C-alpha cells in the first residue's frame, strides 16, 4: 500500500509568497498614485496660470477704469463746486441795470471762475458775520453798454469778468462797508478804492490793478459786445490773477523787510529819548552848580566896579580894588567847587 509523505519544501508552480505579492501590489499602487498626483498637479498648474493671467488682466482693466472714473469724478466735483458758487452768487444777487440788460445768469456766468470762488466765500462769510443782504449788484459788463467811469470802456475790469459792484454793504465810510472790506480782503477779493470812497466804495475785483492797459493781453479776448471765446478770456484772466498774486507776495515780503529795517533806527532813537533824562548825572549837576556859584561873585564884582567908576573915584584905585575883588571871588568860587567835588566824590 502506497503512503503519502508531506514535503513542506515542495510548492506548486504558481504558488507565490504572500508577503512578496503584497509588496508588489503596494509598489504598484504607490507608483500609480504618484503618477496621478503629478498629472493632476500639472493640470492644476496650467489651469491656475491661465486663471491668474485672466484675473490680472481683469484687475488692471478695473484699476484703469477706476482711475479714469476718479479723474472724471474730480473734474465733475470741481465743476459742481464752480456751479454751486455761481448759483450762490446768482441767488444772493441784487441785480442792477447792467445785469438785467443782459440777464443776471449771463452776467454771473461770465465772471472768472477763480474770482467766483473767492467772491462766493466772501459773501458767505459776510452774510454770517452781520451783512445778511450782501450780494452782487453789477457783474460782467460789456464795453458796448457804455457804463462806467472810464472814457475807454475797455479799461474796466468788468469787461473781462474780473470785477463786481456790491450791494448790501452799507454806505461809504460806514462800519458795514469797513466790515465788508475786511472780509473781502481775507478771501483775496480786492476793493482798491477803500471803504470811504463815495463813488467806488462797493467796487471789488480779482486783482489790484485798477484798469486794463491797451497792451494787456486781455484786450484781445473780447469785443464791444462781450467775450470772443469765454474759455480764452478765463484762461488769460486766470494767468494774470496768478502772476499778480505772486507779485503781491513778493511786494509784501519786500515791504515787510523794509519795515523791519526802518523800525531799528526808530527803536534806537526811542531808546536815546528814554535815556535823555538820565544823561545829567549827579556829578555833572554838581559841577554845573559849582560853575554857576563861582560865576556869581565874578559878575557881582564886575557890577560893583562899574558902580564905583560912576561914583567918581580914581580909576587906578577902582581898578585895583576891582581886580582884588574879582580875584578873591574867583578864589572863593574855586574853593567852593573843589569842596563840592570832594563831597560828591
Backbone torsions as a table, in degrees:
resi	resn	phi	psi	omega
1	UNK	NA	135.0	-176.0
2	UNK	-83.9	137.3	177.6
3	UNK	-110.0	144.0	178.8
4	UNK	-94.4	133.9	178.8
5	UNK	-112.4	142.2	-179.8
6	UNK	-98.4	122.4	177.7
7	UNK	-117.2	110.5	-176.7
8	UNK	-70.5	-19.2	-179.3
9	UNK	-81.6	-14.5	-179.8
10	UNK	-87.9	126.7	-178.0
11	UNK	-124.6	162.7	175.8
12	UNK	-75.7	156.1	-175.8
13	UNK	-57.5	-36.8	-175.1
14	UNK	-102.2	15.3	-179.2
15	UNK	-84.3	113.9	-178.5
16	UNK	-113.3	140.6	179.1
17	UNK	-59.9	139.1	-177.1
18	UNK	-62.7	-36.7	-178.4
19	UNK	-64.9	-42.9	180.0
20	UNK	-65.4	-39.4	178.5
21	UNK	-63.9	-41.4	179.2
22	UNK	-63.8	-39.7	179.2
23	UNK	-64.6	-41.8	-179.3
24	UNK	-63.9	-44.5	179.7
25	UNK	-63.2	-41.0	-179.9
26	UNK	-62.6	-43.1	179.5
27	UNK	-63.1	-40.3	179.6
28	UNK	-63.9	-42.0	179.3
29	UNK	-66.1	-40.6	179.5
30	UNK	-63.3	-44.1	179.5
31	UNK	-62.0	-41.6	179.0
32	UNK	-63.3	-41.0	179.7
33	UNK	-64.6	-41.0	178.9
34	UNK	-64.6	-43.2	179.4
35	UNK	-62.3	-43.6	179.1
36	UNK	-65.5	-40.6	180.0
37	UNK	-64.5	-39.0	179.0
38	UNK	-64.4	-45.2	179.3
39	UNK	-62.8	-42.1	179.7
40	UNK	-64.8	-39.6	179.3
41	UNK	-64.7	-44.0	178.7
42	UNK	-61.9	-43.6	180.0
43	UNK	-63.9	-43.1	180.0
44	UNK	-64.5	-40.2	179.8
45	UNK	-61.3	-43.1	179.2
46	UNK	-63.1	-41.6	-179.8
47	UNK	-67.3	-42.6	-179.2
48	UNK	-64.4	-42.1	-179.7
49	UNK	-59.5	-47.5	-179.8
50	UNK	-63.9	-40.5	-178.6
51	UNK	-66.7	-40.9	178.4
52	UNK	-63.0	-43.1	178.4
53	UNK	-59.5	-44.6	-179.9
54	UNK	-63.9	-41.0	179.6
55	UNK	-65.4	-40.5	179.3
56	UNK	-61.7	-44.6	178.8
57	UNK	-62.5	-39.4	179.7
58	UNK	-66.0	-41.8	179.4
59	UNK	-66.1	-40.2	178.2
60	UNK	-61.9	-44.9	178.5
61	UNK	-62.1	-40.9	179.8
62	UNK	-65.8	-40.4	179.1
63	UNK	-64.8	-43.5	178.1
64	UNK	-62.1	-42.4	179.2
65	UNK	-65.0	-38.6	179.8
66	UNK	-67.7	-40.9	177.7
67	UNK	-62.5	-44.5	178.0
68	UNK	-62.4	-39.4	179.0
69	UNK	-65.5	-38.5	178.2
70	UNK	-64.6	-43.9	178.7
71	UNK	-61.9	-43.5	178.5
72	UNK	-65.3	-37.1	178.1
73	UNK	-65.2	-39.2	177.7
74	UNK	-63.8	-42.9	177.7
75	UNK	-62.9	-41.9	179.5
76	UNK	-64.6	-39.3	179.2
77	UNK	-64.3	-42.6	177.2
78	UNK	-62.5	-43.5	177.9
79	UNK	-63.5	-39.1	179.3
80	UNK	-64.5	-43.1	179.2
81	UNK	-63.0	-43.3	178.9
82	UNK	-63.3	-41.9	178.8
83	UNK	-64.5	-39.1	178.0
84	UNK	-63.2	-41.6	179.5
85	UNK	-63.9	-43.6	178.8
86	UNK	-64.8	-42.6	178.9
87	UNK	-62.3	-37.2	179.6
88	UNK	-66.8	-44.7	178.8
89	UNK	-62.9	-37.7	178.9
90	UNK	-68.1	-39.4	-178.1
91	UNK	-70.0	-31.0	-177.3
92	UNK	-97.7	2.5	-175.7
93	UNK	-74.0	155.0	170.6
94	UNK	-120.4	77.9	-167.5
95	UNK	-58.2	132.4	174.1
96	UNK	-94.7	-163.6	-173.9
97	UNK	-61.9	-48.3	-175.4
98	UNK	-67.4	-32.3	176.7
99	UNK	-69.3	-39.0	-179.4
100	UNK	-71.2	-31.6	-179.0
101	UNK	-65.3	-34.3	-179.8
102	UNK	-105.9	-11.1	-176.5
103	UNK	101.4	126.2	-178.3
104	UNK	-56.9	-36.9	-179.0
105	UNK	-66.2	-38.8	177.7
106	UNK	-66.8	-42.0	-179.5
107	UNK	-62.8	-36.1	178.2
108	UNK	-79.1	-39.6	-178.2
109	UNK	-61.8	-30.2	-177.4
110	UNK	-86.0	3.6	173.8
111	UNK	-76.5	143.5	179.7
112	UNK	-58.6	134.1	-175.4
113	UNK	-57.2	-41.6	179.4
114	UNK	-64.8	-40.4	177.6
115	UNK	-65.4	-38.6	178.3
116	UNK	-60.2	-45.0	-179.0
117	UNK	-62.0	-45.1	-179.8
118	UNK	-64.7	-45.4	-176.3
119	UNK	-65.3	-39.9	179.1
120	UNK	-63.0	-41.2	177.8
121	UNK	-63.4	-40.5	-179.5
122	UNK	-65.9	-42.3	-179.5
123	UNK	-66.0	-39.5	178.4
124	UNK	-60.0	-47.4	-179.9
125	UNK	-64.9	-40.2	-178.6
126	UNK	-62.3	-41.4	-179.2
127	UNK	-69.6	-24.9	177.2
128	UNK	-85.8	-22.4	-172.9
129	UNK	-106.2	19.7	173.2
130	UNK	117.3	5.4	176.9
131	UNK	-123.5	72.9	-171.5
132	UNK	-67.5	-15.5	-178.7
133	UNK	-107.0	9.1	-178.5
134	UNK	-61.9	133.6	179.9
135	UNK	-175.4	169.9	-176.9
136	UNK	-78.7	134.4	176.1
137	UNK	-106.2	-36.0	178.8
138	UNK	-138.6	127.4	-176.0
139	UNK	-116.6	-119.7	177.3
140	UNK	-64.2	141.2	-178.2
141	UNK	-145.2	110.2	-179.0
142	UNK	-68.4	147.7	-179.0
143	UNK	-58.9	-29.4	-177.5
144	UNK	-63.2	-16.4	177.6
145	UNK	-69.6	-23.1	180.0
146	UNK	69.7	25.4	-176.9
147	UNK	-107.4	140.4	177.2
148	UNK	126.8	167.0	-175.5
149	UNK	-81.2	-17.8	-178.1
150	UNK	-80.0	141.1	173.8
151	UNK	-66.3	-40.8	174.4
152	UNK	-93.4	106.2	-174.5
153	UNK	-67.8	-14.8	175.5
154	UNK	-74.1	-10.2	176.3
155	UNK	-74.2	-22.5	-172.4
156	UNK	-75.8	135.3	176.1
157	UNK	-69.7	-16.9	174.4
158	UNK	-59.7	-32.8	-175.7
159	UNK	-72.0	-9.0	-177.8
160	UNK	-120.5	11.4	178.9
161	UNK	71.5	27.0	-176.3
162	UNK	-117.0	12.0	-179.2
163	UNK	-150.5	153.6	175.8
164	UNK	-143.0	161.1	168.0
165	UNK	-112.3	136.2	-172.9
166	UNK	-100.9	153.7	171.3
167	UNK	-123.3	161.6	177.3
168	UNK	76.2	23.2	-179.8
169	UNK	-119.8	21.3	176.2
170	UNK	82.1	-176.2	-179.3
171	UNK	-89.8	165.4	178.0
172	UNK	-56.3	133.4	178.3
173	UNK	80.1	-1.5	-178.3
174	UNK	-78.8	164.0	178.6
175	UNK	-66.9	-28.9	176.6
176	UNK	-65.9	-42.6	179.1
177	UNK	-63.9	-41.8	179.2
178	UNK	-65.7	-37.8	177.5
179	UNK	-63.4	-43.0	178.5
180	UNK	-61.8	-43.9	-179.9
181	UNK	-60.9	-38.3	178.7
182	UNK	-66.1	-46.1	-179.4
183	UNK	-65.6	-44.4	-179.8
184	UNK	-60.0	-42.5	-179.6
185	UNK	-61.5	-33.9	179.2
186	UNK	-64.7	-25.7	-176.1
187	UNK	-106.5	14.8	176.8
188	UNK	78.1	16.4	174.7
189	UNK	-96.3	120.6	-172.4
190	UNK	-101.4	128.1	175.5
191	UNK	-114.5	88.6	-162.4
192	UNK	-73.2	-18.3	-174.9
193	UNK	-90.5	-9.6	176.4
194	UNK	88.9	160.2	-175.8
195	UNK	-74.3	-15.0	-177.7
196	UNK	-94.3	-8.7	-178.5
197	UNK	-68.6	127.1	-172.5
198	UNK	-74.4	-21.6	-178.5
199	UNK	-104.6	-35.8	-171.1
200	UNK	-121.1	23.8	-179.7
201	UNK	-64.0	-22.4	-177.0
202	UNK	-104.1	9.7	179.4
203	UNK	-88.6	124.0	-179.5
204	UNK	-133.6	151.9	-173.2
205	UNK	-150.2	176.9	-175.2
206	UNK	-91.0	-13.2	-178.3
207	UNK	-133.9	161.0	177.5
208	UNK	-78.5	-11.5	-179.6
209	UNK	-71.8	131.5	-174.7
210	UNK	-85.5	-23.6	179.2
211	UNK	-147.1	157.1	-178.0
212	UNK	-94.3	117.5	-177.9
213	UNK	-71.1	159.5	-178.5
214	UNK	-60.7	-28.0	-179.0
215	UNK	-91.4	5.8	179.5
216	UNK	-71.7	135.3	-179.4
217	UNK	-62.0	-17.8	177.4
218	UNK	-62.0	-30.1	-176.0
219	UNK	-57.6	-34.7	-177.0
220	UNK	-77.6	-4.4	-176.0
221	UNK	-94.8	-4.8	-176.5
222	UNK	-134.0	165.8	168.4
223	UNK	-121.4	-176.3	179.2
224	UNK	-65.5	-23.8	-178.3
225	UNK	-90.6	-16.9	-179.3
226	UNK	148.7	-165.1	-176.8
227	UNK	-66.5	143.0	171.0
228	UNK	-69.1	-57.0	172.6
229	UNK	-132.0	125.1	-174.2
230	UNK	-60.6	-42.8	-178.8
231	UNK	-64.4	-37.0	178.4
232	UNK	-65.4	-42.3	177.6
233	UNK	-62.9	-40.9	178.0
234	UNK	-64.5	-41.5	-176.8
235	UNK	-63.9	-48.7	179.9
236	UNK	-65.9	-42.2	178.2
237	UNK	-62.5	-39.7	177.8
238	UNK	-63.6	-40.5	179.2
239	UNK	-65.5	-37.8	178.0
240	UNK	-66.6	-39.4	177.0
241	UNK	-60.7	-45.0	-179.3
242	UNK	-63.8	-44.8	-179.8
243	UNK	-63.0	-42.9	-179.8
244	UNK	-68.3	-34.1	177.1
245	UNK	-63.5	-42.6	177.2
246	UNK	-64.5	-41.8	179.1
247	UNK	-63.5	-39.9	178.5
248	UNK	-63.2	-41.3	178.3
249	UNK	-61.6	-43.0	178.9
250	UNK	-66.0	-44.2	179.6
251	UNK	-62.2	-38.8	178.5
252	UNK	-63.7	-41.1	179.2
253	UNK	-64.6	-42.6	179.2
254	UNK	-64.0	-43.9	-179.1
255	UNK	-64.6	-37.0	177.8
256	UNK	-63.9	-41.9	178.5
257	UNK	-64.9	-42.5	178.7
258	UNK	-63.8	-39.5	179.1
259	UNK	-64.4	-40.9	178.5
260	UNK	-63.6	-40.1	178.9
261	UNK	-67.6	-35.1	-179.8
262	UNK	-73.1	-27.3	-178.1
263	UNK	-71.0	-32.1	-176.8
264	UNK	-61.9	-52.1	175.9
265	UNK	-60.0	-37.8	177.7
266	UNK	-61.4	-39.6	178.0
267	UNK	-63.9	-39.8	179.3
268	UNK	-63.8	-45.0	179.2
269	UNK	-62.4	-39.7	178.9
270	UNK	-63.8	-39.4	179.3
271	UNK	-65.0	-40.5	177.8
272	UNK	-63.2	-41.7	179.4
273	UNK	-63.4	-40.0	178.3
274	UNK	-66.2	-32.2	-178.2
275	UNK	-83.1	-10.5	-175.4
276	UNK	-57.1	-43.8	-179.2
277	UNK	-63.2	-19.6	-176.4
278	UNK	-98.6	3.7	-177.9
279	UNK	-70.5	-32.7	-178.2
280	UNK	-86.8	90.9	-178.4
281	UNK	-73.1	165.3	-179.4
282	UNK	-58.1	-38.1	-179.1
283	UNK	-64.6	-41.1	178.6
284	UNK	-67.6	-39.2	177.9
285	UNK	-63.4	-39.1	178.7
286	UNK	-64.2	-42.3	179.7
287	UNK	-62.9	-42.7	178.6
288	UNK	-63.6	-40.3	177.7
289	UNK	-62.3	-40.9	178.5
290	UNK	-61.9	-42.1	179.7
291	UNK	-64.6	-39.8	179.3
292	UNK	-66.0	-39.1	178.6
293	UNK	-66.0	-40.5	-179.7
294	UNK	-67.9	-32.5	-177.4
295	UNK	-74.2	-30.9	-174.8
296	UNK	-61.7	-48.0	178.1
297	UNK	-62.1	-34.0	-179.4
298	UNK	-65.1	-43.3	178.7
299	UNK	-63.5	-42.7	179.8
300	UNK	-63.7	-39.4	178.8
301	UNK	-63.6	-39.4	177.8
302	UNK	-64.3	-40.3	178.6
303	UNK	-64.8	-40.1	179.3
304	UNK	-64.2	-38.0	179.3
305	UNK	-63.3	-45.8	179.7
306	UNK	-65.0	-34.1	178.3
307	UNK	-65.7	-42.3	-179.5
308	UNK	-68.0	-34.9	177.0
309	UNK	-61.5	-39.7	179.1
310	UNK	-69.4	-26.0	-177.6
311	UNK	-76.5	-7.1	174.0
312	UNK	98.4	8.6	177.3
313	UNK	-71.4	164.5	-178.4
314	UNK	-68.8	143.9	-178.4
315	UNK	-62.3	-37.8	-177.6
316	UNK	-65.1	-44.6	178.8
317	UNK	-63.1	-42.1	-179.6
318	UNK	-61.9	-42.2	-179.8
319	UNK	-63.8	-43.7	-177.4
320	UNK	-63.9	-48.6	179.7
321	UNK	-63.3	-39.9	-179.6
322	UNK	-64.3	-41.8	-179.7
323	UNK	-66.2	-39.6	-179.9
324	UNK	-65.2	-40.1	177.9
325	UNK	-65.8	-39.3	179.0
326	UNK	-62.9	-42.8	-179.1
327	UNK	-65.0	-45.0	-179.5
328	UNK	-63.8	-38.1	178.2
329	UNK	-65.3	-40.7	178.5
330	UNK	-64.5	-39.5	178.8
331	UNK	-64.3	-43.3	177.9
332	UNK	-61.9	-38.9	178.8
333	UNK	-63.8	-40.4	179.4
334	UNK	-66.8	-40.1	178.7
335	UNK	-63.5	-41.7	179.1
336	UNK	-64.0	-38.1	178.8
337	UNK	-65.2	-44.2	-179.9
338	UNK	-63.9	-39.7	179.0
339	UNK	-62.6	-43.8	-179.3
340	UNK	-65.8	-38.5	177.3
341	UNK	-63.3	-41.3	179.8
342	UNK	-64.5	-39.5	178.0
343	UNK	-66.6	-42.5	-179.9
344	UNK	-67.5	-32.1	178.2
345	UNK	-67.7	NA	NA
